[in-house]
Amino acid sequence: MLERVDVKTRQADAFRADVWAGLSRPQKTLPSRWLYDDRGCALFEAITQLDEYYPTRTETAILKDDAAQIAAFCGRDAVLLEYGAGAGLKTEIVLGALDAPQLYAPIDIAADFLEQTAARIRRRFPGLPVHPIAADFTSDFDIPSHVPSERRIAFFPGSTIGNLDADETLAFLERMRHHVGGGGRAIIGADLKKDVSTLIAAYDDRHGVTAAFNLNLLARINRELSGKFALDQFVHEARWNESESAIEMHLVSLKEQVAAVAGRSFAFRRGETIHTESSRKYSIESFSDFAMRSGWRDRAIWTDPQRRFALFGLSAE
Ligand SMILES: C[S@@+](CC[C@H](N)C(=O)[O-])C[C@H]1O[C@@H](n2cnc3c(N)ncnc32)[C@H](O)[C@@H]1O
């Protein structure tokens, strides 16, 4: 229990520091990891059900269609480490296909949601040890020593890797390689480049669920950091950034205004934005290049017939 309180206090301090630093930049920025409190996680699950949001159903179909090959790639007795596990729905497909998995360790920054996911997986796979790890995967952290070090497989679906910039991606892939060790493997889901109108619709749906997800970040600041954001004076915007090959989510200030956060004030011009998330879109080659530069070897690629999304099978040796 004490450890849980510690995690929460450390997270609250890190959240405040990130918000103060991000809102002090010329281009105001908030790291996307803070989008996921309980409400943000629930809204993200609602996004995954939208017609416009093709990534979840495409990746799920690939996992189902290629389950046997993916299980063979992982091998018997796999120890599955899942980064950014969220609701862990795709995990059920993988765990269901694996040959005698040893242990499942979901990793997520959203500590309460993580516990709910762990409880559901325990009910769904009785007998499988499930060890949740509340951590920020963009920082160094250790996998606890009670997680067997042999046969580790890193699973990172959801194209969450696209939220990292180039330096963070390399650092993350190296950290993941360190976590699985010499004989380890990884399966990483990455969203592929496609026409911009499909991408914009996926991040700005007609029902306004993605807008609510984005605006929840300001509501979270109001709830957790005594923030004073006028929630009806900011709107969601999705933009394509060609040079970064990324969809960006912004919150646009509708007027000149001042918002206070934990005792500090931040001024906004009319039309000024807070950049809250980038979602990078890869080619097969550009992703393989990141994998190679961080010391991984690409061994397998599973994709859908329209090549919208790809799962990369990597080995650490
Ligand atoms: C896009 S959702 C993907 C969820 C799920 N894996 C899927 O494929 O549907 C991203 C998940 O990663 C978690 N997350 C985002 N940034 C994180 C970070 N820096 N460290 C740990 N977890 C993070 C979020 O809490 C959320 O559960």
The ligand as a Gaussian input file, in Angstrom:
#p B3LYP/6-31G(d) Opt

LIG

0 1
 C       -2.922000       4.303000     -27.204000
 S       -3.265000       3.490000     -25.674000
 C       -3.030000       1.794000     -26.169000
 C       -3.708000       0.823000     -25.273000
 C       -3.621000      -0.642000     -25.720000
 N       -2.258000      -1.132000     -25.684000
 C       -4.170000      -0.822000     -27.110000
 O       -3.425000      -1.294000     -27.977000
 O       -5.353000      -0.517000     -27.337000
 C       -1.784000       3.876000     -24.797000
 C       -1.620000       3.214000     -23.424000
 O       -0.266000       3.456000     -22.998000
 C       -0.254000       4.048000     -21.718000
 N        0.872000       5.003000     -21.709000
 C        0.998000       6.127000     -22.468000
 N        2.184000       6.716000     -22.226000
 C        2.809000       5.943000     -21.294000
 C        4.073000       6.017000     -20.638000
 N        4.924000       7.020000     -20.887000
 N        4.409000       5.045000     -19.751000
 C        3.557000       4.009000     -19.482000
 N        2.325000       3.895000     -20.072000
 C        1.971000       4.838000     -20.957000
 C       -1.595000       4.727000     -21.552000
 O       -1.963000       4.852000     -20.187000
 C       -2.512000       3.783000     -22.346000
 O       -3.014000       2.753000     -21.533000

